[in-house]
Amino acid sequence: MNILERVVQKVLDDQQNIRPIKELLQMLYVSLCGLVQNMGKCVLVGNINIWVYRMEHILQWQQQLDNIQINRPASTGITLTNLPASLQLNIMQRLSDGRDLVCLGQVCPELGTLTEDRLLWKRLCQYHFTDRQIRKRLMVSEKGQLEWKNMYFKLSRCYPHREQYSDTLHFCTHCHVLFWKDTNHPCTANNPESCTVSLSPQDFINLFNF
């Protein structure tokens, strides 16, 4: 609880990562509700009233996060909405989470119109999901068009998203060395790229399985 309190305070101070911590607090609150109501003293360590008190703290944190006011910096030049629509769409194509696209569309009506672009949602679907998965969840409008936005959220509930990392570990099968993609390593092989294997976090953990 002390760690959570510091995290919440950090979010309130920096006004960043608000959504993840809100989701975390919600999951924690729901879990504690189930334990307090269904299990009670047989599972929770300590006085049951202490856990109820902690749940009240979580609700207070959630309320603080709901009431947070984003301090917008004073305009010092060109903004996103000042750019041509084609450039705005190009920037939106870099977003890999549909929820971010929805939030961006809520900023102003102009952005809201652009975020409804069917091609944006089509690319999101094709980026995260296979053709087979998409075919299983096809949704067609009355006009006979594929509803890519609705399909994206439907697919998100059924299948995991494609994993993304700002940097990834690589393993050299020639030197038996682990290294970050951006740093590379002085490989002695004639063709170093052919000896490099990308490792996901799970692949890295699997290296320690005996």
Secondary structure, 3 states (H helix, E strand, C coil): CHHHHHHHHHHHHHCCCHHHHHHHHHHHHHHHHHHHHHHHHHCCCCCHHHHHHHHHHHHHHHHHHHCCCCCCCCCCCCCHHHCCHHHHHHHHCCCCCHHHHHHHHCCCHHHHHHCCCHHHHHHHHHHHCCHHHHHHCCCECCCCCECHHHHHHHHHHHCCCCCCCCCCEEEECCCCEEEECCCCCCCCCCCHHHHEEEECHHHHHHCCCC
